[in-house]
Structure formats: C-alpha cells, structure tokens
C-alpha cells in the first residue's frame, strides 16, 4: 500500500484525522500527520527536517485543501517540497464531514495540473477514485508487485520468497535470462532440465522464488508455476505435496505420492503424469498453460535425500519432461553438485545449465536503496559507500544481507539508514567491520543456556553453508574475520 503524507493546517485537524482513519481502514500504511502521537513529530524533534524527510519518502501528498491551508506558509512549503521531488499530489476538497457542500465557498486552485478530488459532492466515488490511484502508485514503485509493510524489507540470511517480489532488487538481467531460457524450451518443446548453478550464498533460491515465479504467475494463462519446494530427505513426498496443494482439493500428498511411486514401479508414469497435468490445468482454468515444477536446493538430493526416494524422484522428473503433457522443470543447485546430478542414472533427460555469478559490486546500492524506497526509508549515500567498501569480496553478500537486517531491526523505527547507525554495528576494539561484527554479535547472543556447545556446532555449520565458506576455505585461511572470531570464542569456551 502507498505511503501518504497528509498536508493540512492545524485548524483542520479533524478533517485530516478523518482522512487518516479512512486510509488505515483501507489497509494503507499509517499516514504521516504531524500531530499524530504514533507516527507524527515527537516533542523536541527537528520538525522541519522531519517533515522534509517524510515528504521525501512518501509516495503521494494529500492536501486537505481549505482556506486555512491556503493561509499557511508551512503548508505551502510542504507542497513546494513535494512538487520539487516529483511526488504525485492530490487536492482533496470537501474533507470535513460536518460541512454542507452546498454552502462551501469555492477555493482557488493551488497550481495548474494537480489532481483534484471533491469528496463533498460524492464521497464514495471520490474515495474509490483516490484508492485506485494510490494503489497504482504503490504497485509502480514496487515493480507491480504488492508488498506487506509488516514484512521486513531485508530478510537477512533467509532467501527472498514470493511475497518479497516487490523488494527483490539487483538481479533484473538474470531474471530476464531465466525467463527467456524457459520460453525457448517451451517454444521448441525441448526436453531439458533447466539447472540454475551457483555457489552457496549466491542467491539462487531468491532468484527462483522472488524473481522468476512471481513474474510467471502474472503472465496470464501461458504459465502455471507450482509452489517451489526443497527435496529434503523425502523428495517424492515433497513433490507430491506440492502437486496436491496445486490441485485445489483436499491436499492428500501422501496418497498422491503412493500413486506416483506405484506408477513408477509399473512403468506407467507417462500416463499418470498426463492425467495429473490435465487435472492441474482444469483446477486453474488454464487449458494451455505450461506447468512449471520448481525444485529449490537440489543438492539436498545428494546430501540428505533417501537414495530410493531420490531415484524415484529423478525418474518422475524425467518422465514429466518427456511425456508430452507440458511440464517444465527448473532446479537450483550448488555448482559443486553438478557432477552428482549428471551422473545420476535415473535422470534420463539432458541438462541445460545457467550459471548465476556473484552479485556485481556495482549493484550493491540497488539492493540497499530499492527495498528502502519500497519501505519508505531514507538512505544516506555515505552509508551505501561504506557498505560497498566492506562488501568488497565476491563472497560478502550473505554478510551484507545479515547486516542489513540487523540494521533495520535495530534502527528501522527511525526511518533512516545512516552511516552512524551502520558504524554502530561494528566493533573498533576487535577491529571488526559492521558486516563481520553483526554475525559475531548475533552468534554470541544466541548461544546461551545449557546447550550452548550444541547450538554452536549447528550455527557454525549453518553459517558456513549460508556464506559458502567450506573446509577448503578454512584450510586456506580465507574465512572472514567474523567467522574467525566466532571460532576463537568457541575454542576458548566463551560460548
């Protein structure tokens, strides 16, 4: 939903509050009112700077137009500031619910070309028009995707998910390439498994979940993307559960799993999958859609997957691609497991690899500023430059993601991501940058209680996996300082 600044005279407080309450009822973020005790200007604050900051981060300025507003130089200054920043501005007339529209005196227009809505003549129609235009503004800023402001704009070490499409930045080229490859496979009827390859922490899962799938979902009826799933230890069970949910009826994944495995044993997979594809298209009202199966973290097939289930699972994927029923499969896979997949005897279709390189340094400002804009946060350029300096290595992206979430959790209520706040995450005494120290501090605070060493072992393994820092890097002495500090704490039993 759009972020709104309500410009009003203090004498029109009741009308401004009425507009603010209406916006909240419609599900919009809390609009900015300078007298509001929750989101307004706190006592003692630099109110002029606060006003300009809120105008800078808003997506629209609503003017509660009245004779009092016209007489206020501060209200006019708000208008000038918003206009200079290119913000959409709406003049709202007839906003006082107690006024009689017939007796209201006409007001001179503020400026030519502004959108004017008279809520006094036909309130319901005027409010409906305002709601539509604010919704369009919000979606434009969010790439056309909705975003729930209750979600954090920086997910940390968790991957971006489908609900985060509006705040997923920095991979536009890779998204276009992935969609283009799928389109080519569809057009030519190529029976290939598309594999997105990359190092751990490169962002493969986010590319799949927040980049590809939301865009295919809004492409009309040409694609039917099923929910992504991880193989885990029981890949056939996970696939069956995904298919059962997509059918729209009672989600009996266990029964469907038995049906698929029985079909595999009887050599009847092609017919079973063709019937399943027809049922899926019927359930979604898309008779010609290409059905996309999305397998995330495919390396689990070779690390934790039950061998019998893995063999059956790969056979099902192969049959789906070759049965002529319009299935397509995309899988994310750590690069070091490509050989395992190529050597899998039950995978009878060729692979089409797509490599996902580390995020280029020049895109770091985009992954900081993009989500901040959607969430209505002001970003200091000095902070962005410092973060770029600290994230100068290819494998620092997970650390940056972790630090951004830490920064938002600690200082997000201030609505500003500043250099001072970023530097507060560091530790000069230990010579740790904010990126390194954010992980060290989180580890230290998490490891309490009687099971500290068990948690420590799990956390070390998890951080290694998330950041792509494996045993070879440890032997080569290439671990970041934060991980070295964590190991020192661990070895000295301070945790």
RAGI-V106711 format. One line per field, one symbol per residue. phi: phi as a letter, one per 20 degrees, with the letter a starting at -180 (. if undefined). psi: psi as a letter, one per 40 degrees, with the letter a starting at -180 (. if undefined). burial: b if it has 16 or more other ideal C-beta (glycine too) atoms within 10 Angstrom, else e. A space follows every 50 residues. Layout:
phi->???
psi->???
burial->???
//
This chain:
phi->.fecddebfffdfffffffffffffenffgfecfdffeceefgnffffff gfffffefdadddefaffffeeffffffffffffemffcdeddmeefefe gfefffdfffafnefcceeefbfffffffffffffffffffdmndfbeff effcfmffffdffdgfdecncgfffffffffffffffemfeceededrff nfofffgffeeffffffdendeccffffbeflecfffffffffffffneg eefffffffffffffemdfgfffffffffffffdmcfdfeededddlfff gddcffgffffffffffffffdemeneccccebfgfdfgfffeffeeddf ececedfgffgfeggffeffffffemdedfffffffffffdfdfeegfff fffffffffecfffmcddfffffffebffeldfgffffffffffffecne dffffffffffffgffemddgffffemdffffffffffgffemfc
psi->iihhhhhiidefdddddddddddddeeiihihheehedeahiheigdddd ddddddeieihhhghiddddehddddddddddddefihhhhhifeheeih ddehiiiiidiieihhhheddgdddddddddddddddddddfeeiihhee iiehebeiiiadeeddehiefddddddddddddddddefhgihhhhiiih eefddddddecddddddeeaedighihiiidadgdddddddddddeeeah ggdddddddddddddeffdddddddddddddddefgeeihhhhhhifeed dedehhdddddddddddddddeeeefiihihihhdeedddddehdeheii ihihhhiihideedddedddddddefihhhddddddddddfeideedddd ddddddddddeddeehhidddddeeahddefhidddddddddddddgiae fdddddddddddddddefhadddddefeiidddddddddddefe.
burial->bbbbbbbbbeebeebbbbbbebbeeeebbebbbbeeeeeebeeeeeeeeb bbbbbebbbbbbbbbbeebeebeebeebbebbeeeebbbbbbbbbbeeee eeeeeeeeebeeebeebbbbeebeebbeebbebbbebbbebbbebebebe ebbbbbbebbbbbbbbbbbbbeebbeebbebbeebeeeeebbbbbbbbbb bbbbbbbbbbbbbbbbeeeeeebbbbebbbbbebbbbbbbbbbbebbeee bebeebbeebbebbeeeebeebbbebbeebbeebebeebbbbbbbbbbbb bbeebbeebbbbbbbbbbbbbebebbbbbbbbbbbebbeebeebeebebe eeebebebbeeebbbbbbbbbbbbbbbbbeeebbebbeebbeeebbbbbb bbbbbbbbeebbeebbbbeebbeebbbeeeebbbbbbbbbbbbeeebeee eeeeebeebeeebbbbbbbeeebeeeeebbbbbebbeebbeeeeb
//
